[in-house]
Amino acid sequence: MNVKILTLGDVVGVAGCEYLTSGGRLRRYVRENGVSLVIANGENSADGNGITPTSANSLFEAGVDVITGGNHTMRKKNIYTMLDDGGTLIRPANYPSRSPGVGYVTVDVYGYRILVVNLAGQVYMDTHATSPFDCLERILESESGRYDAVVVDIHAEATSEKLALARYFAGRVSAVVGTHTHIPTADVRIIDSYTGYITDLGMCGSQAGVLGVRSEEVIRKFLSVVPVTFQPAEGELECQGALFTVELPSGKCVSAEAVRF
């Protein structure tokens, strides 16, 4: 059978969370498009970066099934307990083992097992992440025989690192999606007739500012050396991501398209 997996870019602030929830917007999209699994990056879902139990629960209530993270996941200490609870809120798997939470989770979709893995890039990133290549290799080996499809969120700055990861694991994972830059790329595709891919999903939040925050604060930072506290922009709300159709139990991606709503 074929299942549709919706992957959403970084949700930015309370506005991004409320946009998905308001009027049942995300649930309506899921229903109208026959989506079976929703994965969203939530590391910026709290105002001022990071994720909190409030913003995480808001995303779950909106209809997100798995929340992935990135370099801001650990910014709010009150999320640590929720990360350790072992649910479907995950952080990069290649973070130090002492970090709160886990880096992958297997969810059931119509009796099939979808393995969702979160990774952090190393290039130009302010993290202590180990190699995402080695980490994913270990996960696939340790979970062998316990999944039917694999979706990977690689939270990274360098486009080359994201694409290289996708090409290296092409034929072994169903989809690789990039997050972090908040700008949707125009390269959604299927690699080697098997692995769905997009370099960056974009973001869910206000398009009125710069990467989801107020333009004047970003401009002030570029024009001076004075530290600036970013606040979410308002208005022109939009959600960006990609929709993949995966054949099960083969795990082969048969359709990939960018989405904006």
N, C-alpha and C positions, 0 to 999 in steps of 0.2 A: 504494500500500500504506500501511498504518498502522503507525507505530512508537511504542512507549511510552518516554518519557523521564522518568526519576526524578531529581528535584532535591532535595538534602538541605541542611538548614540548617547553620549553623556547627557544625563538629565541635569539641568542647571537651576539650582535654587528652588525655593518654594513655588515660584511661578511655573517652573517646568513640571513639578509634581502636580500642581493644581490643574495645569493644562491637560494632562493625561486623565485626571480624575473627573474634571468638570463635564457634567452632562453625560457621564459614562463614555467619554470620547474614545479611549483606548479599547474598552470592552466592545463598543459598537464597531470599531475597525476590525477587531478580532472576529466578531460574529459575521460581519458582512464579507470578509475575505477568507473565511474558513481556516483561520490560524489555529494551530494546535499547541504552540509553545511560544512564549514571549520572554526574551532575554534583553535586559536593559542595563547599561552601565550607570551606576548610581553614585560614583565617588564624588560628584559635585552637587548632589541633590540637596544639601543643606546650604543655606545662605552663608557666604564667606568660605566656601569650599568644604570638602569633607562630606560625611554622611552621618546622620543621627538615627536613633531608633524611630523618631517621628517621621523623618523623610523616607526611611526604608519601608516603614509600615504604610506610608502614603502610596508608595509605588506598588506594593503588594495589593493594596486595596484597589488601585487603579486597574489591576489585571496583569501585572508583571509576575512571571513565574520564577525567574532566576535573576538576581541582581549581582552584577560583577563590579569590580573595583579597579583601583589604580594607585597612582602615587599620592593621592590625597585621602585614601581610605582610612588611614590611622590618625588623621588630624583631630578628630573629635573622640575623646577618650570614652565617652558614654556609649560608643558603638561596640566596644571590645567584648562585652558580655554577649551581645547579640551575635557577633561573629563566632564566638566560641560555642554557641548553642547548637551548631551543626545543621542549620537549616539550609535554605537556598539563597542565603546571602554569603557570597564568597569574596576572597581577596586574591591578589596574584599568587599563584602557586610557587613561584620562584623567589618569594620573600624568605627571610630567615625562618627556620623552623620554630623559633620562639615567638614569632609574631602571632597575635590572636587570629583565630579562625583557620579555615582551610581554603585550598586553592582550586578545588574542583568538586562537582557534585553530579550524581546520576539521578535523572528524573524519569518517571514513567509516563509514556505517551501511548495510549491505546495498547498497553502491554509490551511495548518496545522500550528499550533503555537508551536514553539520550545522555551522553556524557558531556557536561559543559565544563570547560577548562578556562581559567583566567590566568593570563601571563602578563608580566611587565617587561618592557624593552630595557636595554642597557644603554643604547646610544643616546647621548644628550639628556639623560634622565637623572634626576636627583634621588635615586633609590639605591639600595644595596642589593638589588636583585642579582641572582646568579643567571647563567645562560638560559634563556627561554627554550632554546633548542634542546639542550640536555634535559631540562626539566620535563618538557612534553614527552620526550623519548621515554623517560622513566615512568611517567604516568601511564602512557599507552601500554608499556610492558607490564606494569603492576596490575592494571585493570583489564588485561587481555582476557577475552571471553566473557566479560561482564558488561559489554555495551554493544549496541547495534548501530550507533551513529555518534559522531563527535563534533561539537561546535566549540571553536576556540576564539576567545576575545583577547587580542594582543594589544595591550595599552602601551603605546609607544610613540615617540616623536619622529623617528627616522622612517621614512616611507620604504627605504631599501630593506630595513630590518623586518618590517611587516611582510613585504612581498617575498623576501628570501625564506622566511619561516613557512609561508604558504606553499611555495614551490618545493621546499625540502620535504614537507609532509603531504604533498599532493598525492591522492590515491589512498591515503591512510586516514584522513579526517574529512568530514562532510563539508565543513565550512570554516574559514578563517576570516574574522572581521577585525579591523583595526579601530581603535578608539583613541581619544586623548586630544586631538587637535581642534575638535569642534567644527571642522570644515568638511562637509561631505565631498568625497572624491567621485570622479566620473568614470571609474574603472571597474565597476561591478562586472564579474565574469565567472566562468567555470574553468578551472585549470585542469588540464589533462583529462577532460571529460568526466571529472569526478568531484573536485573540491570547489565549492563556491567561495568567492573572495571579493572583498572590497577593502581598499587601503584605509579609509576612515568613514565611519557611519555618519559623522556630523554630530548634531546635538539636539536636545529637546529643550526649548526655552525661547527667550526673546531674541529676535533677529535685529532689534533696533539698536543694539549696542555693539560691542566688540567681543566676540566669543561668549556672549551671554551676559556680560557685565557692562556697566555704564561707560559710554564712550569717553566722557570727560575725565574719568579717573584713569583710564588706560592712556589717554593722550597726555595727561599730567605726568604720568610715570615716564613716558618717553621723553618729555621735555625737561625733566628735572631729575635729580638724584634723591628726591624726598620719598620715603616710603609711603605707599598708598594702600588704603584698605578698599578692596573692591566690593561693590554692591551690585546685585543683579539688575540688569536693565529691565525696562517695562515696555509692554506693547509688542506688536508684530510677532506673536507667538507661533511657533511651528515645531513639529516633530520630524526628525530625520532618521533614516535607518535603511535597512535592506531586508527583503523577504526572500527566503530560500525554500524551495520545495525539495524535500529529501525522500528518496525511495528507501523503504524499509522492508526487509532487514539488511539490505546491501549497504546502506549508508551513503549511497551515491547521490550527489546533488544534481537534480535534473532541470532546475530553473533557478535563476538568480536575477533579482531586480532591485533597484534603488527605490525607496519610498519616501514621500514627504506628505505630511498632512497636518 
